[in-house]
Amino acid sequence: MPPLVTVAPAVTARFAETIEAVGTGVANEQVTLSAPVTERIVRLGFDDGSFVRAGQVVAVLAQGQENAQLAEAQARAREAGQQLERVTELKERGFATRSNYEAQEATAAAAKAQAAQARATVGDRVITAPFAGWVSLRNISPGAIVSAGTEIATISDIRTIKLDFPVPETSLSAIRPGQTIVARAAAYPDQPFRGQIANIDTVVDPNTRAVTVRAHLPNPDAKLKPGMLLAVTIETASRVAVGVPELAVIGQGDSRFVYVLGRDGTVKRTEVRTGLRSEGKIEIVEGLRPGQRIVTEGVAKLSDGMKVRLAAAAAPRPVGKQMPAAGG
């Protein structure tokens, strides 16, 4: 009895040449805020993982002594300014020499500079966010004494994720800034993240013969985190060609074959040249035309010129069939 096989027509499909790589996500902007001086923390302006705006106060250090020094410096600056006004009036009336005026002018300038320095010292004890972003987990509490350089918080702007990944130097001609990439994370295997190549490093690593490429991925829902490992796919070229299911192609050495169904119900083993693979299909570069019927299942039991039986198509299931109403 002839073997039972499944047959389908060869159809055209889209095939794309791609470059694949693995990269690590980096925050668009990230900074670790540290204490500039040794002092006690009076107040913290953030919670674990909270969002802060640019300029928002993150921490306030004790500044009582500095405020007192500022008040004293400002008082001296006001007094020096008033003395300068009086000397200016006297000079205009001819009762003060130019040297007296210049000396008082220098005194007033020095007092003003000291006040500015005291104001800056107070400002150093108020730590603000340089840009908007998400704050790291808090590992410090109000009342703690911190030393200069102690980390207070890390702020990360992750509305956009920078993705750095290596590309072999042999593929450099196929990539360019602005090109679309697709990245996938193990945490979200069914969700592709699309972005664009932003920059290509100007130096090729002599050890790996690869260049680092940086892409930008929009991250409005903050699903991607800095440090994540992401699989990258770059589509470099695409075309439409004849495609057949992978199971329809058999190999023998370096040759590839498909079984084409003839009008007389026999199959002919036909040599083909294959190309790319995509979503369970193989590109047929030569040897097959669209519309030719090929065996897609059951090829292992076939030989050239064999007569076959075709598997019947599955009957459609009834939809919307109503049961007769119960009599009454």
Backbone hydrogen bonds, N-H to C=O, Kabsch-Sander energy under -0.5 kcal/mol:
donor,donor_aa,acceptor,acceptor_aa,energy
5,V,309,R,-2.8
6,T,297,E,-1.9
8,A,294,I,-2.4
10,A,292,Q,-2.6
11,V,243,G,-1.2
13,A,241,A,-3.1
15,F,239,R,-3.1
17,E,237,A,-3.3
19,I,234,I,-2.4
21,A,232,V,-2.1
23,G,230,L,-3.0
24,T,164,D,-1.8
25,G,228,M,-2.6
26,V,162,K,-3.0
28,N,157,D,-1.6
28,N,160,T,-1.0
29,E,157,D,-1.1
31,V,155,I,-2.2
33,L,31,V,-0.6
33,L,153,A,-3.1
35,A,150,T,-2.2
39,E,37,V,-0.7
39,E,146,V,-2.0
41,I,144,A,-2.6
42,V,40,R,-0.5
42,V,60,V,-2.9
43,R,60,V,-1.6
45,G,58,V,-3.2
49,G,136,S,-0.9
50,S,47,D,-2.0
52,V,133,G,-2.9
55,G,129,A,-3.4
56,Q,53,R,-2.0
58,V,127,I,-3.2
59,A,127,I,-1.7
60,V,43,R,-2.8
61,L,125,R,-3.5
62,A,40,R,-2.8
67,N,63,Q,-2.6
68,A,64,G,-1.9
69,Q,65,Q,-2.2
70,L,66,E,-2.3
71,A,67,N,-2.4
72,E,68,A,-2.2
73,A,69,Q,-2.5
74,Q,70,L,-2.7
75,A,71,A,-2.1
76,R,72,E,-2.2
77,A,73,A,-2.2
78,R,74,Q,-2.3
79,E,75,A,-2.5
80,A,76,R,-2.8
81,G,77,A,-2.1
82,Q,78,R,-2.4
83,Q,79,E,-2.4
84,L,80,A,-2.0
85,E,81,G,-2.0
86,R,82,Q,-2.1
87,V,83,Q,-2.6
88,T,84,L,-2.3
89,E,85,E,-2.1
90,L,86,R,-2.5
91,K,87,V,-2.6
92,E,88,T,-2.1
93,R,89,E,-1.5
94,G,90,L,-0.5
94,G,91,K,-0.8
95,F,90,L,-3.1
96,A,90,L,-0.8
101,Y,97,T,-1.9
102,E,98,R,-2.7
103,A,99,S,-2.2
104,Q,100,N,-2.2
105,E,101,Y,-2.3
106,A,102,E,-2.2
107,T,103,A,-2.1
108,A,104,Q,-2.5
109,A,105,E,-2.1
110,A,106,A,-2.4
111,A,107,T,-2.3
112,K,108,A,-2.2
113,A,109,A,-2.2
114,Q,110,A,-2.2
115,A,111,A,-1.9
116,A,112,K,-2.0
117,Q,113,A,-2.3
118,A,114,Q,-2.3
119,R,115,A,-2.3
120,A,116,A,-2.1
121,T,117,Q,-2.1
122,V,118,A,-1.8
123,G,119,R,-2.2
124,D,120,A,-2.0
125,R,122,V,-1.3
126,V,123,G,-1.8
127,I,59,A,-2.8
127,I,125,R,-0.5
128,T,126,V,-0.5
129,A,56,Q,-2.4
133,G,52,V,-2.0
134,W,156,S,-3.0
135,V,50,S,-3.0
136,S,154,T,-2.0
143,G,41,I,-2.9
144,A,141,S,-1.7
146,V,39,E,-3.0
146,V,144,A,-0.6
149,G,35,A,-3.5
150,T,147,S,-2.3
152,I,33,L,-3.2
153,A,33,L,-1.3
155,I,31,V,-2.9
156,S,134,W,-2.5
157,D,29,E,-3.3
158,I,156,S,-0.9
161,I,217,L,-2.6
162,K,26,V,-3.1
163,L,161,I,-0.5
163,L,215,A,-3.1
164,D,24,T,-1.7
164,D,162,K,-0.6
165,F,213,V,-2.3
167,V,211,V,-2.3
169,E,209,R,-2.4
171,S,168,P,-2.1
172,L,169,E,-1.3
174,A,171,S,-1.5
175,I,172,L,-1.3
178,G,197,I,-3.3
179,Q,176,R,-1.7
181,I,195,G,-2.3
182,V,233,T,-2.3
183,A,193,F,-3.0
184,R,231,A,-2.1
185,A,188,Y,-0.5
186,A,229,L,-0.6
188,Y,185,A,-1.1
191,Q,188,Y,-1.7
193,F,183,A,-3.0
194,R,192,P,-0.6
195,G,181,I,-1.9
196,Q,216,H,-1.7
197,I,179,Q,-2.6
198,A,214,R,-2.8
199,N,214,R,-2.0
201,D,212,T,-2.7
205,D,210,A,-2.8
209,R,205,D,-2.5
210,A,205,D,-0.6
211,V,167,V,-2.7
212,T,203,V,-0.5
213,V,165,F,-3.1
214,R,199,N,-2.8
215,A,163,L,-2.6
215,A,213,V,-0.5
216,H,196,Q,-2.6
217,L,161,I,-2.7
219,N,159,R,-2.9
222,A,219,N,-1.5
227,G,25,G,-3.3
228,M,225,K,-1.9
230,L,23,G,-2.9
230,L,228,M,-0.5
231,A,184,R,-2.6
232,V,21,A,-3.4
233,T,182,V,-2.5
234,I,19,I,-2.8
235,E,180,T,-0.6
235,E,233,T,-0.5
236,T,17,E,-2.7
236,T,234,I,-0.7
237,A,17,E,-1.3
239,R,15,F,-2.7
241,A,13,A,-2.5
241,A,239,R,-0.5
242,V,284,I,-0.6
243,G,11,V,-3.3
244,V,282,I,-1.9
246,E,280,G,-2.1
248,A,245,P,-1.5
249,V,246,E,-1.3
250,I,257,F,-2.6
252,Q,255,S,-2.5
255,S,252,Q,-1.9
256,R,272,V,-0.6
257,F,250,I,-2.7
258,V,270,T,-2.2
260,V,258,V,-0.6
260,V,268,K,-2.6
261,L,293,R,-2.8
262,G,266,T,-3.5
265,G,262,G,-1.4
267,V,306,M,-2.3
268,K,260,V,-2.6
270,T,258,V,-3.4
270,T,268,K,-0.6
272,V,256,R,-2.5
273,R,286,E,-2.2
274,T,272,V,-0.5
275,G,283,E,-2.3
278,S,281,K,-2.4
281,K,278,S,-1.6
282,I,244,V,-2.9
283,E,276,L,-3.2
284,I,242,V,-3.1
285,V,273,R,-3.1
285,V,283,E,-0.7
286,E,273,R,-1.2
291,G,10,A,-3.2
292,Q,289,R,-1.6
294,I,8,A,-2.8
295,V,259,Y,-2.4
296,T,6,T,-2.8
296,T,294,I,-0.5
297,E,6,T,-1.3
301,K,298,G,-1.0
302,L,299,V,-1.5
305,G,267,V,-2.9
306,M,303,S,-1.8
308,V,265,G,-2.3
309,R,3,P,-3.1
311,A,5,V,-2.8
